[in-house]
Amino acid sequence: MKRNYWIGFLLIICVNSFTISYAQIKTKIPLFIGTYTGQGSNGIYRSWFDSQTGKLYAPELVAKITNPSYIAISANNKYIWSVGEMDSTYCLSSFSIDHMDSLHYINSQTGKGGLSCHIAELQPMRWLGAASYGSGLVTFYPIEANGAIGSLATVDHHWGRVPRAHCILPDPKGRFIYSADLGTDKVLIYTIEQNKLRPFGEIDLPKGVGPRHIDFSPNAKWMAVVNELGSRIIIIRRDTSGAFGVIVHNISTLPAKFKGYNGAAGIHFSTDGRFLYASNRGDNSIVVCSFNEHTGNVKPIQWIRNDINWPRNFTLDPTGKYLIVANQYGNSMVVLKRNPETGLLASMHEVIKLAQPVCLKFLHYSK
């Protein structure tokens, strides 16, 4: 009888231990990190983020590759693609993600187009789009059933005095593709018809602002463009064609008293659409803006600078309670606590060292 009692007691302990461990595991989310290599980093890293405590664990190398300055995770969370940024060529690489969130190399494609700096999966045609800053090219590759990158399908050259294609993103409603061009102060619009890229139009922005990155509001009614050279956030609504095309607001990413060089970098909406965040390299801050999804009105409400040094990229965690910043020149990543009600950020002094981190992507939650 005593033996049965002790067996039952031990089973209860084992079950409880497993339950606790499983609960702990569920709170840890894989965060993949793209880096510039050659100064201490060696490729793509994976860290674990605890969404209950805000703890970011030390990163581990999961793919040795040159300058994966931007990475994209597939919509089905099975693959990661990276762009290797080089002076005169680029290298797109594909990796599968296994059940342990490790990466396995599939294949690569190389091409002309220096300083390729942004990639995105384009649904439903299953293409991978790439923007090349150095050449002003946007290129498109088919994605095979196993996640491999196929041969070059189509290409377009941005035209103007100094074309600088800086990002490529699909419209959340699916019909259009947008590419921000820092050199021509335009956002170019494309459609895909019969597996071919077709220019559709362009959005003219104020001269000298230098559009860099784009994000879309969760209700798909608004496009936000962060402009590197002018340090501006520009809000754009759709026109009668259904594409984005009408500028409604244009604000600075900087406080009024700031003097000196600044290059705005990243931009993201909160998942509830009530707040907009952008990063400043120079002021070394994240600017928090309130956002009205009905009117498109945007207003800065906070600048936070704690532990921030050249914030090239950042992301919000899936819970919306934290924002993680990639400090390119600070050689670190910093976790900021976020108040979902007010949108405001607060320092946690949670800083993890890594040489030149420049792109952050959560698995199961990627922008």
N, C-alpha and C positions, 0 to 999 in steps of 0.2 A: 504493500500500500504506500509506504514511504517512498519507494522507488518511483512509482507512478506519479506521486506528488512532485518529486524533484524533476522528473522528465517534463511534466506540464509547466512547471515554473520556468525551466530553461527555455522551453518553446516560446513562452510569453515574452521573455527577455529578448530572444532572437528576433521575433516578429516586430517588437517595439523598436529594436535597434535598426532593423531594416527599414521600418517606416520612417524613422528619424533621418536615416541616411538618404533615403529616396527623396524626402521632403527637402533636405539640404541641397541635393543635386538639382532638383527642379528649379531652385532659385538662382542657380548659376547658369549664365547665358554665354555662349561663345562669342567673342568679339574678334574679328579678323582685322589685321592691321597691315596696310601697305606702307612701304618705306622707301627712302632714297638710300641706296647701298654705297659701300666704299668708305664710309666713315664710321663703321661700327655695326651697321645693320647688314643683313645678308639676304633679305627677301621678304616673304609674307610671314607674319607672326600671328599666333592665336593666343589670346588671353581669356580668362574667365572673369565674368562680372557677376557679383552677388547683388541681385536686385532688391534684397531685403536690407542689406547693411550698407550698400554703396561701395563695397570693397572691390578693387580691381587687382587681380592677381598678376604676378610677373609673367610677361609674355614668353612664349616658346616659338622657336622657328619651325614652321610647318612646310615651307617651300622655299628652297634656295633659288633665287632668280634675281636678275639685275633690274634695279630701279622700278619695282612695281608701284608706281606713284598713284595709281587708281585701280580699285578692284570693284567688281560687281558680283552680286550673288543672284543666281537664277530664281525666278518666281517660285519654282518648286523646291527650292532650298537644297538641290542636289549637286550644284556645280558652282564653282567660283572661276571667274575670268579676270585676268589682270592685263594691264598694258605696261610694257617695259619702256620707259621714257628714255630716248637717246637722241643725239643731235641731228642725225640725218635719216635714221630709220626708226622703226618701231617693231616691237614683238608682242603679239597678243598670245596669251597662254591660257589653257583650260585645265582645270583640276576637278576631280570628283570629290565629294565630301562623304566620308564613311560614317557609320553609326557612332563612332567615337569622336566625330568632328575633326578628324585628321584629313589631310589633303593627299590626293594621288594624281600625279601628272598624267594628262591625256595627250595633248599635242600643242603645237604652236604654229602661228603664221606670222611671217615677217613681211614688211612692205616699206615703200618710200613714204616719207612724211615725218619730218623731224619734230621732236618734242610732243609726241602724242600724250595727251594728259587726261582724257576722260573717255569712258566707255559706258554703254548701257544696253540692256537686252530690250529688243523691240518686238512686242507682241502685236498681233497674233502670227506675224510672218516668220517668227523665230530667227531673227537676225541679231547680230551683234554690231552696234554702231560705235565708231571711234572718231574722236576729234583730235586733229593735229595742230597744235599751236604754231609750230615753226613753219609749216607749209600752207596753212589755211585749208587743208583737206578734211573732208568728212568721208569715211569709208565704211562699207557695210559688208558683213560676212554672214553666210548662213550658219546656223547652229545645227549640228547633226543630232540624231536621236540619242546618241550616247554622250552628248555634251561637247563633243569635239567641234572645233572651229573649222568650217569649210573654206574653200578657196574664195578669193575676193569676188564679190557679186556685183557691186556698183560703187561708184565714187563720184563725188562732186567737189569742185574747187570753189571756195569762197573768193569773190572778186572785190577789188578795192585797192586803195593805196597800199596798205599793209594788212592783208587778211590774217587774222589770228583766231582760228576756230578753237574755242575753249571748252565747250561742253556740247553734248548731244543727249536729248531726252524725248521720250514719247509723250504725247498728250494723254492724260489719264482717261480720256474718252476714246482713245484708240485711233482716230483718223489721221492726226497730224504728228509730225516730228519737228522738234525745234533745236536749233543750234545757235548758241551765243557766240558772236564774233567780237573779240575785244578790240581788234584793230580797225574795224569799219563802223563800230557803234551801231550794230544791227543784231537783231535776232532773226535768223533765216528760218523759213517755214517750208517743210516738204510734205509730200504725200507719197505713199507707195501704191503704184498701180501696175498690175500684171507683173509683179516682182521687179519693178523698176522704180528708181527714185525719181520723183518729179518735183521740181521747184514749184512752190505754190504762191509764195509771197515773202514779204519781209516786214519787220517792225523797225522803224527808224527811231533810234534813241537820241537824246541830246548829244551834241558833239563833245568828244573827249571823255565820256563817262567810262568807257571800257567795260562792256558787259562780260561777266566771267561765268557765273553759275546761275541756275534756275531752280525754282521749286514751285509746286502747285498746291493750292489750298485743298484741304480734304474734301470740300464740296465741289471741287473741279471748276469753280467759277473764276478763280483768280490765278494769275501767274506773278510770281515775285522774282525779280532779277536783281542780283547783287552785282554792283559795278565796281571793279577793282580800282580804276584810275581816278574816278570821281568820288569814290567812297559814298555811293548812293544806293538806296533801295528804291526800285521802280515797280509799282503795282500796275498790272495790265489786265483788262477784262476782255471778254470775247467780243468780236464784231458780228455783223450780220452773216458772214460766211461760216460762222461756228468756230473759227480759229481765234486765238488771242491776237489782239491788234490795237486796242485802244488804251492809251496811258491815262490812268486816273489819279495817281499819286506819285510823288517823287520827293524822297526825304534823305537827309544825310545819315550816315551810320555813325557819325562822330559827335561828341559834345561840342557845343558852340565855342568853347575856349581852346580847343585843341589846335596846336600849331606844329607843323613838321610833316614829314612824309607818312603816308598811310596807304596801304593796299588792302581793300576789303577782299574777303576770300570766300567763305562758305555761307550758305543760307538754308534754313529749314523752318517749316511750319511745325507747331505742336500738333499732335494727332487730333485734338479737339478743334483746331482751326482758330483759336482765340489769341494765339501768340505767334510771333515771328522772331527768329534769332539769326544774327549775322556775326561774323568774326572780322576783327580789325587787326591787320599786321602793321604795326607802327605805334598806334595807340595801345596795342596789345590788350585787347578787350573783347568780350562778347557783349553785343548790344541786344537788349531785350525790348521788343516792341509789342504793344497791344495791337490787336487786329480785329476789325469788324467784318465778318464774313458776308454781311448783307450789303455794306457800302464800299468795302475795300479800303476803308480808312485805316491808316497805320500811324502809330505814334511811339517814339522811344520812351521807355519808362525806367530803364536802368542800364548802366555800364558796369561790368564787373571785370576786375583785372587780377585778382588773386591767383598767383602761381601761373599766369598766362604769359607765354613768350613766343610770338610769331605763330598764331593759331591758324594754320593753313586749312584745317578740316575739323569738324566736330559732328557729333551725333547725339540724339536723345535715346535713352534706353527704352525698352518696350513698355515699362510701367509708366513712363512719363515723369518719374520722380527724380531723374538724374540726367545730367548732360555731361558728356565726356569730350574733352578737347585734345587734339593732337598738336603739340607744340613742336614745330619743325626745328627751330633754332634752340629751343629750350631742351631738346632731346628728352622729351618726357610726354606723358599723358596725365591729365588732371581731371578728377571727378568733381563736379559741382552739384550740389543738392538743389532740386527744383521744387518750388511750391506749385502744384497743379492748379490751384485756385487763382493765385495772383500772377503766375508765370515767372516770378522773381527767382534769381539764383543766389546761392550762398556757398561760401568756401567750406570745404571739408578738410583741406590740407591733405587730400589723398592724391599723392603724386607718384607715378611709376616711371622709372627710367627706361628709355629706349631711344637709340640713335635715330634721329630724323624720321619720326612717324608723320605721315602725310595723308592717310586715308583710313577711316574707321567704318566698319560695317558689322552690324549685329546679324547673326544668323536668325532666321524667322522674322526679322524686322529690318528691312534695308531700304535706304533712300539714296 
